[in-house]
Amino acid sequence: MRLFNITAQVYKNNDVSKQSLLINQIVDADCDKKALDNFNLHFPSIEYNLVKVYSVEEISQDAS
């Protein structure tokens, strides 16, 4: 498995002004498409509404 950092724009469901926040979430997956699919599958939230996914980037795991 590889690690991917997903950056997305969300807002709180109870916020009438819909002020957006940027979030980052780390997801384990075989490829970027599967990482995004896993994120979309597990993100549905009672507290937040997803507006847009900005990036899906693989995180380097260099052995130091």
N, C-alpha and C positions, 0 to 999 in steps of 0.2 A: 504494500500500500504506500501511496505517496500522500503528502500533506499539501493542501491548497488553502490559501487565504481568500475568502470571499468578502468583498466590500459591497455593501448595499445601503440604500436610502430607505428609511422607515419613518413612520410617525405613530404616536400613541393614539389608540382608537378613541380615547375619551378627550383628546385635544381638539377643541372646535376650530382652532386656528390652523391645525395640521402642520405645526412646525416640525420640520424634518430633522432627522438625526442620521449620521453615517455610522454604520456598525461594521465590525470585522468579525468573521467567524471562521475558525479553522475546521476543515472537513477532510477526513480520510477517504481516498478513492483511488481507483486505478488510472483515471484520466480526468481532464478538466470538465468534460461533458458529464461524467458520472458525479463529479463533485457538485456541480450545479444542480443536477437532478436530486441528489441527496439533500442539498440545502433547501430546495423548493419543497421537497417532501416533508422535511422536519421543521420548516420555519413557521407554518401556520400557527398563529399566536392569538390568544385572547387579548393580550395587551398591546400588540403592535400590528400595523398594517404595512406590508411590503409595497414600496413604490417602484423601485428599480434596482437591479443588480448592476453595479458598475464594473467590477472586475473579478476574474477568477485567476489567481496567480499561484503557480507552484512555489512552495517554500523549499529553499535549498536545505539539504540535510548533510552538510559537509562533516566528515569525521575529523575532528581536530585533536 
